Amino acid sequence: MTPNPIDALIAEKGILLADGATGTNLFAMGLEAGEAPELLLETAPEKVASLHQQFVDAGADIILTNSFGGTRHRLKLHHAQDRVFDLNRKAAEIARSVADKAGRKVIVAGSVGPTGELLQPLGALSYDEAVEAFAEQIKGLKAGGAEVAWIETMSAPEEIRAAAEAAIKVGLPYTYTGSFDTAGRTMMGLAPKDIHGVAEGLSDQPVAVGANCGVGASDILASLLDMSAAKPDATIIVKGNCGIPEFHGSEIHYSGTPELMADYVRLAVDSGAKIIGGCCGTSFKHLAAMRHALDGHKDPQSRPTIETIVERIGPLRNKTADKSGGSDARRRRRT
């Protein structure tokens, strides 16, 4: 097993800043709707390198490779399923080249997103096939210099576990995050408080677990309260969207300002997160504000309540508050 770089850097710095959005920023650089971001690794590697460089310049401690859709199942949609190893290796190599010249420690995390397939019995994909597909991807990421497998935006506990097992087989430490976007749970029903037990019984446990994407900054902070209450000593990741997506004509814009994302960082620290970043809509400017907020928040405040989060960040879109400062994950009709 490759040594775990995350614990070492947390021991040095206390709390780590992960990067921002990959897709949103690549679209701003010219990626067309419907195109696979992973194919830019071959057609426009300089754009991918620029993405990583700007996040490093903004202060990121962890950069994620441009490989979210890098399994054979996702790449098949773009007739690239025979290039899984090469594309993922290239993704890690480009990120590695940027990290190595940063002048400080920057961790290269190999992004591993869902396959897009449903596992048996709901779908056709078997657990063993999922492990095999994830292992194929992670082998490429490891060969290119990724230090950790960053399993993200997951909905099904079984798929998280398959990706974790693949990382263990390949010999990379791993993290995983769920997307709690359906009445406070993942689409497949996993609650934030239950995220810690998904890899129970595997030979190697995750370096960190948590949440990414989802609905907005307020909701991911509510999920964080649930996760940190369930296991206060866990290393928890939050990588929240930059506010709420809003359509401006045919284009999606995110409502979060740099000031809002800075306050999200302060609240995330106070709520128990050890790794904080941004997901959809989070630009280099947002991340720079987040770095500044993190560096200036040396004395964490008391654990916030849901009411405090709503007052400072905005209303919950996905949950209802309970009286304990956690959240109520009861399913309700989305409006």
MIMIRO-276798 format. One record per residue (C-alpha): residue number from 1; residue in three letters; x, z, y. Coordinates in steps of 0.05 Angstrom, whole numbers, plus 32768, in hexadecimal, padded with zeros to 4 digits. Layout:
<pts>
<pt n="NUM" res="ALA" c1="X" c3="Z" c2="Y"/>
...
</pts>
This chain:
<pts>
<pt n="1" res="MET" c1="8000" c3="8000" c2="8000"/>
<pt n="2" res="THR" c1="801A" c3="7FED" c2="8045"/>
<pt n="3" res="PRO" c1="8026" c3="802A" c2="8071"/>
<pt n="4" res="ASN" c1="7FEB" c3="803D" c2="809D"/>
<pt n="5" res="PRO" c1="7FFD" c3="802D" c2="80E6"/>
<pt n="6" res="ILE" c1="7FBE" c3="804A" c2="8105"/>
<pt n="7" res="ASP" c1="7FCA" c3="8093" c2="80F5"/>
<pt n="8" res="ALA" c1="8011" c3="808E" c2="8110"/>
<pt n="9" res="LEU" c1="7FFB" c3="8070" c2="8152"/>
<pt n="10" res="ILE" c1="7FC1" c3="80A2" c2="815A"/>
<pt n="11" res="ALA" c1="7FF4" c3="80DA" c2="814E"/>
<pt n="12" res="GLU" c1="801D" c3="80BC" c2="8187"/>
<pt n="13" res="LYS" c1="7FE6" c3="80A9" c2="81B9"/>
<pt n="14" res="GLY" c1="7FA9" c3="80D3" c2="81A6"/>
<pt n="15" res="ILE" c1="7F75" c3="809D" c2="81AD"/>
<pt n="16" res="LEU" c1="7F7E" c3="8052" c2="81A4"/>
<pt n="17" res="LEU" c1="7F5F" c3="8018" c2="81CA"/>
<pt n="18" res="ALA" c1="7F4A" c3="7FDD" c2="819F"/>
<pt n="19" res="ASP" c1="7F3F" c3="7F98" c2="81BD"/>
<pt n="20" res="GLY" c1="7F00" c3="7F77" c2="81D6"/>
<pt n="21" res="ALA" c1="7ED6" c3="7F3A" c2="81C2"/>
<pt n="22" res="THR" c1="7EF4" c3="7F01" c2="819B"/>
<pt n="23" res="GLY" c1="7EBB" c3="7ECF" c2="819A"/>
<pt n="24" res="THR" c1="7EA2" c3="7EDA" c2="81E1"/>
<pt n="25" res="ASN" c1="7EE7" c3="7ECF" c2="81FE"/>
<pt n="26" res="LEU" c1="7EF6" c3="7E93" c2="81D2"/>
<pt n="27" res="PHE" c1="7EB5" c3="7E73" c2="81EA"/>
<pt n="28" res="ALA" c1="7ECD" c3="7E7E" c2="8231"/>
<pt n="29" res="MET" c1="7F0D" c3="7E59" c2="821D"/>
<pt n="30" res="GLY" c1="7EE6" c3="7E1D" c2="8204"/>
<pt n="31" res="LEU" c1="7ECE" c3="7E2C" c2="81BE"/>
<pt n="32" res="GLU" c1="7E8D" c3="7E06" c2="81B3"/>
<pt n="33" res="ALA" c1="7E4E" c3="7E24" c2="8196"/>
<pt n="34" res="GLY" c1="7E4D" c3="7E19" c2="814B"/>
<pt n="35" res="GLU" c1="7E98" c3="7E11" c2="8145"/>
<pt n="36" res="ALA" c1="7EBF" c3="7E41" c2="8119"/>
<pt n="37" res="PRO" c1="7EEE" c3="7E6D" c2="8143"/>
<pt n="38" res="GLU" c1="7F1D" c3="7E6E" c2="8107"/>
<pt n="39" res="LEU" c1="7F2A" c3="7E23" c2="810D"/>
<pt n="40" res="LEU" c1="7F48" c3="7E2E" c2="8152"/>
<pt n="41" res="LEU" c1="7F82" c3="7E4D" c2="812C"/>
<pt n="42" res="GLU" c1="7F96" c3="7E05" c2="811A"/>
<pt n="43" res="THR" c1="7F79" c3="7DDD" c2="8154"/>
<pt n="44" res="ALA" c1="7F89" c3="7E0B" c2="818F"/>
<pt n="45" res="PRO" c1="7FB6" c3="7E44" c2="8179"/>
<pt n="46" res="GLU" c1="7FCC" c3="7E4E" c2="81C1"/>
<pt n="47" res="LYS" c1="7F85" c3="7E64" c2="81D3"/>
<pt n="48" res="VAL" c1="7F85" c3="7E98" c2="819C"/>
<pt n="49" res="ALA" c1="7FC9" c3="7EB1" c2="81B2"/>
<pt n="50" res="SER" c1="7FB1" c3="7EB5" c2="81F9"/>
<pt n="51" res="LEU" c1="7F75" c3="7EDF" c2="81E3"/>
<pt n="52" res="HIS" c1="7FA3" c3="7F11" c2="81C1"/>
<pt n="53" res="GLN" c1="7FD5" c3="7F10" c2="81FB"/>
<pt n="54" res="GLN" c1="7FA0" c3="7F20" c2="822F"/>
<pt n="55" res="PHE" c1="7F86" c3="7F5A" c2="8206"/>
<pt n="56" res="VAL" c1="7FCD" c3="7F75" c2="81FE"/>
<pt n="57" res="ASP" c1="7FD8" c3="7F6D" c2="8248"/>
<pt n="58" res="ALA" c1="7F97" c3="7F93" c2="8255"/>
<pt n="59" res="GLY" c1="7FB2" c3="7FCD" c2="822B"/>
<pt n="60" res="ALA" c1="7F98" c3="7FC4" c2="81E4"/>
<pt n="61" res="ASP" c1="7FBA" c3="7FEE" c2="81AE"/>
<pt n="62" res="ILE" c1="7F98" c3="7FC6" c2="8177"/>
<pt n="63" res="ILE" c1="7F8A" c3="7F7B" c2="8176"/>
<pt n="64" res="LEU" c1="7F5D" c3="7F5B" c2="8143"/>
<pt n="65" res="THR" c1="7F6E" c3="7F18" c2="8123"/>
<pt n="66" res="ASN" c1="7F42" c3="7EDB" c2="812E"/>
<pt n="67" res="SER" c1="7F29" c3="7EDD" c2="80E6"/>
<pt n="68" res="PHE" c1="7EE4" c3="7EFE" c2="80E8"/>
<pt n="69" res="GLY" c1="7EC5" c3="7EC4" c2="80C1"/>
<pt n="70" res="GLY" c1="7F02" c3="7EBA" c2="8095"/>
<pt n="71" res="THR" c1="7EE4" c3="7EC0" c2="8050"/>
<pt n="72" res="ARG" c1="7ED7" c3="7E82" c2="8025"/>
<pt n="73" res="HIS" c1="7E8C" c3="7E8D" c2="802E"/>
<pt n="74" res="ARG" c1="7E8F" c3="7E88" c2="807A"/>
<pt n="75" res="LEU" c1="7EC4" c3="7E52" c2="807C"/>
<pt n="76" res="LYS" c1="7E9C" c3="7E28" c2="804C"/>
<pt n="77" res="LEU" c1="7E6A" c3="7E1C" c2="8085"/>
<pt n="78" res="HIS" c1="7EA3" c3="7DF6" c2="80A7"/>
<pt n="79" res="HIS" c1="7EBF" c3="7DD5" c2="8068"/>
<pt n="80" res="ALA" c1="7EFD" c3="7E01" c2="806C"/>
<pt n="81" res="GLN" c1="7EF3" c3="7E2D" c2="802E"/>
<pt n="82" res="ASP" c1="7F32" c3="7E11" c2="800F"/>
<pt n="83" res="ARG" c1="7F5D" c3="7E2B" c2="8048"/>
<pt n="84" res="VAL" c1="7F4B" c3="7E75" c2="8046"/>
<pt n="85" res="PHE" c1="7F92" c3="7E8E" c2="803B"/>
<pt n="86" res="ASP" c1="7FB3" c3="7E60" c2="806D"/>
<pt n="87" res="LEU" c1="7F81" c3="7E6D" c2="80A5"/>
<pt n="88" res="ASN" c1="7F83" c3="7EB8" c2="809D"/>
<pt n="89" res="ARG" c1="7FCF" c3="7EB8" c2="8099"/>
<pt n="90" res="LYS" c1="7FD1" c3="7E8F" c2="80D9"/>
<pt n="91" res="ALA" c1="7FA1" c3="7EBF" c2="80FB"/>
<pt n="92" res="ALA" c1="7FCE" c3="7EF9" c2="80EC"/>
<pt n="93" res="GLU" c1="800D" c3="7ED4" c2="80FE"/>
<pt n="94" res="ILE" c1="7FF3" c3="7EC2" c2="8144"/>
<pt n="95" res="ALA" c1="7FDD" c3="7F0A" c2="8151"/>
<pt n="96" res="ARG" c1="801F" c3="7F24" c2="8135"/>
<pt n="97" res="SER" c1="8048" c3="7EF7" c2="8163"/>
<pt n="98" res="VAL" c1="8024" c3="7F15" c2="81A0"/>
<pt n="99" res="ALA" c1="8028" c3="7F5D" c2="8187"/>
<pt n="100" res="ASP" c1="8072" c3="7F58" c2="8177"/>
<pt n="101" res="LYS" c1="8084" c3="7F47" c2="81BF"/>
<pt n="102" res="ALA" c1="8058" c3="7F7B" c2="81E0"/>
<pt n="103" res="GLY" c1="8090" c3="7FAC" c2="81ED"/>
<pt n="104" res="ARG" c1="8067" c3="7FE4" c2="81CD"/>
<pt n="105" res="LYS" c1="8043" c3="7FF0" c2="818C"/>
<pt n="106" res="VAL" c1="8006" c3="7FC3" c2="8184"/>
<pt n="107" res="ILE" c1="7FE4" c3="7FC3" c2="8141"/>
<pt n="108" res="VAL" c1="7FCD" c3="7F81" c2="8122"/>
<pt n="109" res="ALA" c1="7F8B" c3="7F8C" c2="80FE"/>
<pt n="110" res="GLY" c1="7F71" c3="7F56" c2="80D0"/>
<pt n="111" res="SER" c1="7F28" c3="7F4A" c2="80E2"/>
<pt n="112" res="VAL" c1="7EFB" c3="7F44" c2="80A4"/>
<pt n="113" res="GLY" c1="7EB2" c3="7F35" c2="80B2"/>
<pt n="114" res="PRO" c1="7E78" c3="7F30" c2="8081"/>
<pt n="115" res="THR" c1="7E73" c3="7EF5" c2="8052"/>
<pt n="116" res="GLY" c1="7E2E" c3="7EE2" c2="806B"/>
<pt n="117" res="GLU" c1="7E14" c3="7EE7" c2="8024"/>
<pt n="118" res="LEU" c1="7DE6" c3="7F1B" c2="8006"/>
<pt n="119" res="LEU" c1="7E02" c3="7F41" c2="7FCB"/>
<pt n="120" res="GLN" c1="7DDC" c3="7F47" c2="7F8A"/>
<pt n="121" res="PRO" c1="7DA4" c3="7F5A" c2="7F7D"/>
<pt n="122" res="LEU" c1="7D8C" c3="7F42" c2="7FC2"/>
<pt n="123" res="GLY" c1="7DB6" c3="7F03" c2="7FC0"/>
<pt n="124" res="ALA" c1="7DE3" c3="7ED9" c2="7F93"/>
<pt n="125" res="LEU" c1="7E27" c3="7EF7" c2="7FA3"/>
<pt n="126" res="SER" c1="7E42" c3="7F28" c2="7F6F"/>
<pt n="127" res="TYR" c1="7E6A" c3="7F65" c2="7F84"/>
<pt n="128" res="ASP" c1="7EA8" c3="7F4A" c2="7F5E"/>
<pt n="129" res="GLU" c1="7EA1" c3="7F07" c2="7F81"/>
<pt n="130" res="ALA" c1="7E9F" c3="7F2A" c2="7FC4"/>
<pt n="131" res="VAL" c1="7EDE" c3="7F52" c2="7FB4"/>
<pt n="132" res="GLU" c1="7F01" c3="7F11" c2="7F9F"/>
<pt n="133" res="ALA" c1="7EED" c3="7EED" c2="7FE0"/>
<pt n="134" res="PHE" c1="7F03" c3="7F27" c2="800C"/>
<pt n="135" res="ALA" c1="7F45" c3="7F2D" c2="7FE6"/>
<pt n="136" res="GLU" c1="7F53" c3="7EE4" c2="7FF0"/>
<pt n="137" res="GLN" c1="7F4A" c3="7EED" c2="803B"/>
<pt n="138" res="ILE" c1="7F71" c3="7F2E" c2="8040"/>
<pt n="139" res="LYS" c1="7FAC" c3="7F11" c2="801A"/>
<pt n="140" res="GLY" c1="7FB3" c3="7EDD" c2="8051"/>
<pt n="141" res="LEU" c1="7FAD" c3="7F11" c2="8087"/>
<pt n="142" res="LYS" c1="7FE2" c3="7F3C" c2="8067"/>
<pt n="143" res="ALA" c1="8011" c3="7F01" c2="805D"/>
<pt n="144" res="GLY" c1="800C" c3="7EF1" c2="80A7"/>
<pt n="145" res="GLY" c1="801E" c3="7F38" c2="80BD"/>
<pt n="146" res="ALA" c1="7FDC" c3="7F5E" c2="80C3"/>
<pt n="147" res="GLU" c1="7FE8" c3="7FA9" c2="80BB"/>
<pt n="148" res="VAL" c1="7FA2" c3="7FBF" c2="80AB"/>
<pt n="149" res="ALA" c1="7F62" c3="7F9D" c2="8092"/>
<pt n="150" res="TRP" c1="7F2D" c3="7FA7" c2="80C8"/>
<pt n="151" res="ILE" c1="7EEA" c3="7F9F" c2="80A4"/>
<pt n="152" res="GLU" c1="7EB4" c3="7F98" c2="80D9"/>
<pt n="153" res="THR" c1="7E6C" c3="7F89" c2="80EC"/>
<pt n="154" res="MET" c1="7E54" c3="7F9B" c2="80A7"/>
<pt n="155" res="SER" c1="7E0C" c3="7FA9" c2="8092"/>
<pt n="156" res="ALA" c1="7E0D" c3="7FB5" c2="8046"/>
<pt n="157" res="PRO" c1="7E32" c3="7FF1" c2="802A"/>
<pt n="158" res="GLU" c1="7E43" c3="7FC8" c2="7FEB"/>
<pt n="159" res="GLU" c1="7E64" c3="7F92" c2="8015"/>
<pt n="160" res="ILE" c1="7E8D" c3="7FC5" c2="803B"/>
<pt n="161" res="ARG" c1="7EA3" c3="7FE3" c2="7FF8"/>
<pt n="162" res="ALA" c1="7EB5" c3="7F9E" c2="7FDC"/>
<pt n="163" res="ALA" c1="7EE0" c3="7F8F" c2="8019"/>
<pt n="164" res="ALA" c1="7F01" c3="7FD4" c2="8015"/>
<pt n="165" res="GLU" c1="7F10" c3="7FC9" c2="7FCB"/>
<pt n="166" res="ALA" c1="7F2F" c3="7F86" c2="7FDC"/>
<pt n="167" res="ALA" c1="7F5C" c3="7FA5" c2="8011"/>
<pt n="168" res="ILE" c1="7F73" c3="7FD9" c2="7FDF"/>
<pt n="169" res="LYS" c1="7F82" c3="7FA2" c2="7FAC"/>
<pt n="170" res="VAL" c1="7FAB" c3="7F7B" c2="7FDF"/>
<pt n="171" res="GLY" c1="7FCF" c3="7FBA" c2="7FF6"/>
<pt n="172" res="LEU" c1="7FB8" c3="7FC1" c2="803E"/>
<pt n="173" res="PRO" c1="7F9B" c3="8000" c2="805E"/>
<pt n="174" res="TYR" c1="7F55" c3="7FF3" c2="8078"/>
<pt n="175" res="THR" c1="7F20" c3="8008" c2="80A9"/>
<pt n="176" res="TYR" c1="7ED6" c3="7FF6" c2="80A9"/>
<pt n="177" res="THR" c1="7E9E" c3="7FF5" c2="80DB"/>
<pt n="178" res="GLY" c1="7E54" c3="7FE9" c2="80D5"/>
<pt n="179" res="SER" c1="7E25" c3="7FC8" c2="8107"/>
<pt n="180" res="PHE" c1="7DEB" c3="7FF8" c2="8113"/>
<pt n="181" res="ASP" c1="7DBB" c3="7FC7" c2="8132"/>
<pt n="182" res="THR" c1="7D79" c3="7FD3" c2="810F"/>
<pt n="183" res="ALA" c1="7D54" c3="8011" c2="8126"/>
<pt n="184" res="GLY" c1="7D95" c3="8038" c2="8125"/>
<pt n="185" res="ARG" c1="7DAC" c3="801F" c2="80E1"/>
<pt n="186" res="THR" c1="7DCE" c3="7FE2" c2="80C7"/>
<pt n="187" res="MET" c1="7DA2" c3="7FA8" c2="80B1"/>
<pt n="188" res="MET" c1="7DA9" c3="7FC0" c2="8069"/>
<pt n="189" res="GLY" c1="7D95" c3="8008" c2="807B"/>
<pt n="190" res="LEU" c1="7DD7" c3="802D" c2="8081"/>
<pt n="191" res="ALA" c1="7DD3" c3="8067" c2="80B3"/>
<pt n="192" res="PRO" c1="7E0F" c3="8079" c2="80DF"/>
<pt n="193" res="LYS" c1="7E16" c3="80BE" c2="80C0"/>
<pt n="194" res="ASP" c1="7E1E" c3="809E" c2="807C"/>
<pt n="195" res="ILE" c1="7E57" c3="806F" c2="808F"/>
<pt n="196" res="HIS" c1="7E8C" c3="80A0" c2="8077"/>
<pt n="197" res="GLY" c1="7E77" c3="80A0" c2="802E"/>
<pt n="198" res="VAL" c1="7E75" c3="8055" c2="8022"/>
<pt n="199" res="ALA" c1="7EBB" c3="8052" c2="8004"/>
<pt n="200" res="GLU" c1="7EB4" c3="8093" c2="7FDE"/>
<pt n="201" res="GLY" c1="7ED8" c3="808F" c2="7F9B"/>
<pt n="202" res="LEU" c1="7F06" c3="8055" c2="7FAC"/>
<pt n="203" res="SER" c1="7F50" c3="8061" c2="7F9E"/>
<pt n="204" res="ASP" c1="7F63" c3="805C" c2="7FE8"/>
<pt n="205" res="GLN" c1="7F36" c3="8075" c2="8020"/>
<pt n="206" res="PRO" c1="7F2D" c3="8053" c2="8063"/>
<pt n="207" res="VAL" c1="7F5B" c3="8062" c2="809D"/>
<pt n="208" res="ALA" c1="7F1F" c3="8063" c2="80CC"/>
<pt n="209" res="VAL" c1="7ED5" c3="8053" c2="80CA"/>
<pt n="210" res="GLY" c1="7EA1" c3="8047" c2="8100"/>
<pt n="211" res="ALA" c1="7E74" c3="8016" c2="8124"/>
<pt n="212" res="ASN" c1="7E7B" c3="7FD5" c2="8148"/>
<pt n="213" res="CYS" c1="7E4E" c3="7FA2" c2="8169"/>
<pt n="214" res="GLY" c1="7E05" c3="7FB7" c2="8162"/>
<pt n="215" res="VAL" c1="7DD8" c3="7FB8" c2="819F"/>
<pt n="216" res="GLY" c1="7DFC" c3="7FD7" c2="81DB"/>
<pt n="217" res="ALA" c1="7E2B" c3="800D" c2="81F3"/>
<pt n="218" res="SER" c1="7DF6" c3="8044" c2="81F5"/>
<pt n="219" res="ASP" c1="7DDF" c3="8038" c2="81AE"/>
<pt n="220" res="ILE" c1="7E25" c3="8036" c2="8191"/>
<pt n="221" res="LEU" c1="7E35" c3="8078" c2="81B3"/>
<pt n="222" res="ALA" c1="7DF6" c3="8095" c2="8193"/>
<pt n="223" res="SER" c1="7E0F" c3="807D" c2="8150"/>
<pt n="224" res="LEU" c1="7E53" c3="809C" c2="8160"/>
<pt n="225" res="LEU" c1="7E32" c3="80E0" c2="816B"/>
<pt n="226" res="ASP" c1="7E12" c3="80DA" c2="8126"/>
<pt n="227" res="MET" c1="7E54" c3="80C6" c2="8105"/>
<pt n="228" res="SER" c1="7E7F" c3="80FC" c2="8126"/>
<pt n="229" res="ALA" c1="7E4A" c3="8131" c2="8118"/>
<pt n="230" res="ALA" c1="7E4A" c3="811E" c2="80CE"/>
<pt n="231" res="LYS" c1="7E96" c3="8122" c2="80C8"/>
<pt n="232" res="PRO" c1="7EB8" c3="8140" c2="8105"/>
<pt n="233" res="ASP" c1="7EFF" c3="8136" c2="80EB"/>
<pt n="234" res="ALA" c1="7EF7" c3="80EC" c2="80DB"/>
<pt n="235" res="THR" c1="7F1D" c3="80B5" c2="8100"/>
<pt n="236" res="ILE" c1="7EE2" c3="808F" c2="811E"/>
<pt n="237" res="ILE" c1="7EE1" c3="8049" c2="813E"/>
<pt n="238" res="VAL" c1="7EAF" c3="8031" c2="8172"/>
<pt n="239" res="LYS" c1="7EB3" c3="7FEA" c2="818A"/>
<pt n="240" res="GLY" c1="7E74" c3="7FE0" c2="81B2"/>
<pt n="241" res="ASN" c1="7E55" c3="7FA3" c2="81D2"/>
<pt n="242" res="CYS" c1="7E5F" c3="7F9B" c2="821D"/>
<pt n="243" res="GLY" c1="7E19" c3="7FB1" c2="8232"/>
<pt n="244" res="ILE" c1="7DDC" c3="7F89" c2="821D"/>
<pt n="245" res="PRO" c1="7DDA" c3="7F3E" c2="8211"/>
<pt n="246" res="GLU" c1="7DAF" c3="7F19" c2="8244"/>
<pt n="247" res="PHE" c1="7D9F" c3="7ECF" c2="8247"/>
<pt n="248" res="HIS" c1="7DB1" c3="7EAC" c2="8288"/>
<pt n="249" res="GLY" c1="7D92" c3="7E68" c2="827C"/>
<pt n="250" res="SER" c1="7DAF" c3="7E52" c2="8239"/>
<pt n="251" res="GLU" c1="7DEC" c3="7E7F" c2="823D"/>
<pt n="252" res="ILE" c1="7DF3" c3="7EC7" c2="8226"/>
<pt n="253" res="HIS" c1="7E12" c3="7EF9" c2="8255"/>
<pt n="254" res="TYR" c1="7E1F" c3="7F42" c2="8249"/>
<pt n="255" res="SER" c1="7E07" c3="7F76" c2="827B"/>
<pt n="256" res="GLY" c1="7E42" c3="7FA5" c2="8276"/>
<pt n="257" res="THR" c1="7E6F" c3="7FAC" c2="82B2"/>
<pt n="258" res="PRO" c1="7EB8" c3="7FC4" c2="82AF"/>
<pt n="259" res="GLU" c1="7E9F" c3="8006" c2="82CD"/>
<pt n="260" res="LEU" c1="7E6A" c3="800E" c2="8297"/>
<pt n="261" res="MET" c1="7E9D" c3="8000" c2="8260"/>
<pt n="262" res="ALA" c1="7ECD" c3="8032" c2="827F"/>
<pt n="263" res="ASP" c1="7E97" c3="8068" c2="827C"/>
<pt n="264" res="TYR" c1="7E87" c3="8053" c2="8235"/>
<pt n="265" res="VAL" c1="7ED0" c3="8063" c2="8223"/>
<pt n="266" res="ARG" c1="7ECD" c3="80A8" c2="8243"/>
<pt n="267" res="LEU" c1="7E8C" c3="80B8" c2="821D"/>
<pt n="268" res="ALA" c1="7EA9" c3="809D" c2="81DC"/>
<pt n="269" res="VAL" c1="7EE6" c3="80CB" c2="81E2"/>
<pt n="270" res="ASP" c1="7EB8" c3="8106" c2="81F1"/>
<pt n="271" res="SER" c1="7E8D" c3="80F3" c2="81B4"/>
<pt n="272" res="GLY" c1="7EC7" c3="80F4" c2="8183"/>
<pt n="273" res="ALA" c1="7EE1" c3="80AC" c2="817D"/>
<pt n="274" res="LYS" c1="7F2B" c3="80A1" c2="8170"/>
<pt n="275" res="ILE" c1="7F2B" c3="8055" c2="8175"/>
<pt n="276" res="ILE" c1="7F02" c3="8035" c2="81AD"/>
<pt n="277" res="GLY" c1="7EF9" c3="7FEB" c2="81BD"/>
<pt n="278" res="GLY" c1="7EC7" c3="7FB7" c2="81D2"/>
<pt n="279" res="CYS" c1="7EA0" c3="7F83" c2="81AB"/>
<pt n="280" res="CYS" c1="7E75" c3="7F49" c2="81C3"/>
<pt n="281" res="GLY" c1="7E7C" c3="7F3A" c2="820D"/>
<pt n="282" res="THR" c1="7EB9" c3="7F67" c2="8219"/>
<pt n="283" res="SER" c1="7EEA" c3="7F40" c2="8243"/>
<pt n="284" res="PHE" c1="7F33" c3="7F4D" c2="8255"/>
<pt n="285" res="LYS" c1="7F1B" c3="7F6A" c2="8298"/>
<pt n="286" res="HIS" c1="7EEC" c3="7F9A" c2="8273"/>
<pt n="287" res="LEU" c1="7F24" c3="7FB0" c2="8245"/>
<pt n="288" res="ALA" c1="7F54" c3="7FBD" c2="827F"/>
<pt n="289" res="ALA" c1="7F1F" c3="7FEC" c2="829D"/>
<pt n="290" res="MET" c1="7F17" c3="800D" c2="8259"/>
<pt n="291" res="ARG" c1="7F63" c3="8018" c2="8255"/>
<pt n="292" res="HIS" c1="7F64" c3="8037" c2="829A"/>
<pt n="293" res="ALA" c1="7F29" c3="8065" c2="8288"/>
<pt n="294" res="LEU" c1="7F4A" c3="807A" c2="8247"/>
<pt n="295" res="ASP" c1="7F8C" c3="808A" c2="8269"/>
<pt n="296" res="GLY" c1="7F69" c3="80B2" c2="829E"/>
<pt n="297" res="HIS" c1="7F3D" c3="80DA" c2="826E"/>
<pt n="298" res="LYS" c1="7F71" c3="810B" c2="8255"/>
<pt n="299" res="ASP" c1="7F43" c3="8147" c2="8254"/>
<pt n="300" res="PRO" c1="7F06" c3="8136" c2="822A"/>
<pt n="301" res="GLN" c1="7EC4" c3="8153" c2="8242"/>
<pt n="302" res="SER" c1="7E8F" c3="8176" c2="8218"/>
<pt n="303" res="ARG" c1="7E6B" c3="814D" c2="81E3"/>
<pt n="304" res="PRO" c1="7E35" c3="8124" c2="8207"/>
<pt n="305" res="THR" c1="7DEC" c3="8124" c2="81F5"/>
<pt n="306" res="ILE" c1="7DC2" c3="80E6" c2="81ED"/>
<pt n="307" res="GLU" c1="7DA4" c3="80F5" c2="8230"/>
<pt n="308" res="THR" c1="7DE9" c3="80F4" c2="8251"/>
<pt n="309" res="ILE" c1="7DF9" c3="80B2" c2="8230"/>
<pt n="310" res="VAL" c1="7DB8" c3="8093" c2="8247"/>
<pt n="311" res="GLU" c1="7DC2" c3="80AE" c2="828E"/>
<pt n="312" res="ARG" c1="7E08" c3="8091" c2="8294"/>
<pt n="313" res="ILE" c1="7E06" c3="8051" c2="8269"/>
<pt n="314" res="GLY" c1="7DBC" c3="803D" c2="8266"/>
<pt n="315" res="PRO" c1="7D81" c3="8043" c2="8237"/>
<pt n="316" res="LEU" c1="7D84" c3="803F" c2="81EB"/>
<pt n="317" res="ARG" c1="7D69" c3="7FFD" c2="81D1"/>
<pt n="318" res="ASN" c1="7D6B" c3="8010" c2="8188"/>
<pt n="319" res="LYS" c1="7D60" c3="805A" c2="817D"/>
<pt n="320" res="THR" c1="7D37" c3="8095" c2="8193"/>
<pt n="321" res="ALA" c1="7D59" c3="80D6" c2="81A7"/>
<pt n="322" res="ASP" c1="7D50" c3="8118" c2="8183"/>
<pt n="323" res="LYS" c1="7D59" c3="815C" c2="81A2"/>
<pt n="324" res="SER" c1="7D9D" c3="816B" c2="8182"/>
<pt n="325" res="GLY" c1="7DC5" c3="8137" c2="81A8"/>
<pt n="326" res="GLY" c1="7DC9" c3="810A" c2="816C"/>
<pt n="327" res="SER" c1="7D98" c3="80D3" c2="8160"/>
<pt n="328" res="ASP" c1="7D5A" c3="80C4" c2="8138"/>
<pt n="329" res="ALA" c1="7D64" c3="8089" c2="810A"/>
<pt n="330" res="ARG" c1="7D1A" c3="8083" c2="80F9"/>
<pt n="331" res="ARG" c1="7D05" c3="803B" c2="80F4"/>
<pt n="332" res="ARG" c1="7CD6" c3="8024" c2="812A"/>
<pt n="333" res="ARG" c1="7CBC" c3="7FE1" c2="8142"/>
<pt n="334" res="ARG" c1="7CEE" c3="7FBC" c2="816C"/>
<pt n="335" res="THR" c1="7CD3" c3="7FA8" c2="81B1"/>
</pts>
